[in-house]
Amino acid sequence: MNITLKPHAPRRRRVLRLPQVIDAVGLSKATIYRLAQMGKFPKPFKIGITAVGWDEAEIEFWIFERKMEATLH
């Protein structure tokens, strides 16, 4: 059996806004900002004069880490 592996196309990186982050992680706005301030959640970055966003890959990795912690306990 001969298997040919094809390289994956690079995944498009997306910027999530706060409502999308809240929906993804199930935490409140206050909790997200508090955890980010404590260094326990990805920090937002400026995407406009007053707008901020989060890197979707960082949010997905944060979720993955929580899942791994849960399986170890």
GROMACS elastic network, one bead per residue, 0.5 to 0.9 nm:
[ bonds ]
;  ai    aj funct       b0    kb
    7    10     6  0.88424   500
    8    11     6  0.81418   500
    9    12     6  0.88710   500
   10    13     6  0.88545   500
   13    55     6  0.73172   500
   13    56     6  0.67955   500
   13    57     6  0.70933   500
   14    54     6  0.83753   500
   14    55     6  0.62619   500
   14    56     6  0.55354   500
   14    57     6  0.78118   500
   15    47     6  0.87336   500
   15    53     6  0.56896   500
   15    54     6  0.54386   500
   15    56     6  0.57832   500
   15    57     6  0.89036   500
   16    19     6  0.80789   500
   16    20     6  0.58111   500
   16    21     6  0.63039   500
   16    52     6  0.87933   500
   16    53     6  0.53393   500
   16    54     6  0.50749   500
   16    55     6  0.63066   500
   16    56     6  0.58915   500
   16    59     6  0.88389   500
   17    20     6  0.54868   500
   17    21     6  0.63528   500
   17    22     6  0.88183   500
   17    51     6  0.85199   500
   17    52     6  0.69471   500
   17    54     6  0.65011   500
   18    22     6  0.60648   500
   18    23     6  0.85055   500
   18    29     6  0.74988   500
   18    52     6  0.80409   500
   18    53     6  0.68022   500
   18    54     6  0.78406   500
   19    22     6  0.51057   500
   19    23     6  0.61497   500
   19    24     6  0.85991   500
   19    29     6  0.85446   500
   20    23     6  0.50407   500
   20    24     6  0.60705   500
   20    25     6  0.87111   500
   21    25     6  0.61392   500
   21    26     6  0.80244   500
   21    27     6  0.83666   500
   21    29     6  0.89151   500
   21    32     6  0.86258   500
   21    53     6  0.88942   500
   21    54     6  0.76539   500
   21    56     6  0.84402   500
   21    59     6  0.75278   500
   22    25     6  0.55059   500
   22    26     6  0.53834   500
   22    27     6  0.55509   500
   22    28     6  0.62442   500
   22    29     6  0.68062   500
   22    32     6  0.79013   500
   23    26     6  0.55034   500
   23    27     6  0.78025   500
   24    27     6  0.84530   500
   24    59     6  0.80991   500
   24    60     6  0.84962   500
   24    63     6  0.86133   500
   25    28     6  0.88449   500
   25    32     6  0.89905   500
   25    59     6  0.80781   500
   25    63     6  0.71087   500
   27    30     6  0.82219   500
   27    31     6  0.61742   500
   27    32     6  0.63725   500
   28    31     6  0.51961   500
   28    32     6  0.61972   500
   28    33     6  0.87124   500
   29    32     6  0.51950   500
   29    33     6  0.62960   500
   29    34     6  0.85540   500
   30    33     6  0.53225   500
   30    34     6  0.60259   500
   30    35     6  0.85708   500
   31    35     6  0.59825   500
   31    36     6  0.83949   500
   32    35     6  0.53058   500
   32    36     6  0.61154   500
   32    37     6  0.86153   500
   32    41     6  0.69441   500
   32    42     6  0.87119   500
   32    43     6  0.89393   500
   33    36     6  0.50207   500
   33    37     6  0.60968   500
   33    38     6  0.86310   500
   33    41     6  0.81169   500
   33    43     6  0.79514   500
   33    44     6  0.87376   500
   34    37     6  0.51079   500
   34    38     6  0.63232   500
   34    39     6  0.87516   500
   34    40     6  0.86214   500
   34    41     6  0.85272   500
   35    38     6  0.50015   500
   35    39     6  0.62066   500
   35    41     6  0.52138   500
   35    42     6  0.82800   500
   35    43     6  0.87926   500
   36    39     6  0.50094   500
   36    40     6  0.55824   500
   36    42     6  0.57263   500
   36    43     6  0.51697   500
   36    44     6  0.80287   500
   37    40     6  0.75564   500
   37    41     6  0.78951   500
   37    43     6  0.75530   500
   38    41     6  0.76798   500
   39    42     6  0.72947   500
   39    43     6  0.77567   500
   40    43     6  0.88994   500
   40    62     6  0.89237   500
   41    58     6  0.88998   500
   41    59     6  0.81201   500
   41    62     6  0.70447   500
   42    54     6  0.72717   500
   42    55     6  0.82094   500
   42    58     6  0.63910   500
   42    59     6  0.67230   500
   42    62     6  0.75306   500
   43    53     6  0.87033   500
   43    54     6  0.69573   500
   43    55     6  0.89500   500
   44    52     6  0.58623   500
   44    53     6  0.52036   500
   44    55     6  0.77913   500
   45    51     6  0.84815   500
   45    52     6  0.52538   500
   45    53     6  0.55725   500
   45    54     6  0.64224   500
   45    55     6  0.84454   500
   46    49     6  0.73337   500
   46    50     6  0.73275   500
   46    51     6  0.59612   500
   46    53     6  0.65041   500
   46    54     6  0.89568   500
   47    50     6  0.78334   500
   47    51     6  0.55375   500
   47    52     6  0.51757   500
   47    53     6  0.63379   500
   48    52     6  0.67811   500
   49    52     6  0.85647   500
   54    57     6  0.86318   500
   54    58     6  0.74668   500
   54    59     6  0.72598   500
   55    58     6  0.53603   500
   55    59     6  0.65568   500
   55    60     6  0.88284   500
   56    59     6  0.51220   500
   56    60     6  0.61477   500
   56    61     6  0.85787   500
   57    60     6  0.50527   500
   57    61     6  0.60893   500
   57    62     6  0.85790   500
   58    61     6  0.50720   500
   58    62     6  0.61464   500
   58    63     6  0.86755   500
   59    62     6  0.50430   500
   59    63     6  0.63057   500
   59    64     6  0.86491   500
   60    63     6  0.51198   500
   60    64     6  0.62004   500
   60    65     6  0.87059   500
   61    65     6  0.61416   500
   61    66     6  0.86743   500
   62    65     6  0.51348   500
   62    66     6  0.64027   500
   62    67     6  0.87990   500
   63    66     6  0.51771   500
   63    67     6  0.63659   500
   63    68     6  0.87766   500
   64    67     6  0.50994   500
   64    68     6  0.62478   500
   64    69     6  0.86844   500
   65    68     6  0.50708   500
   65    69     6  0.61579   500
   65    70     6  0.85871   500
   66    69     6  0.51134   500
   66    70     6  0.61861   500
   66    71     6  0.87716   500
   67    70     6  0.50976   500
   67    71     6  0.63640   500
   67    72     6  0.88414   500
   68    71     6  0.52078   500
   68    72     6  0.64146   500
   69    72     6  0.52504   500
   69    73     6  0.66279   500
   70    73     6  0.54880   500
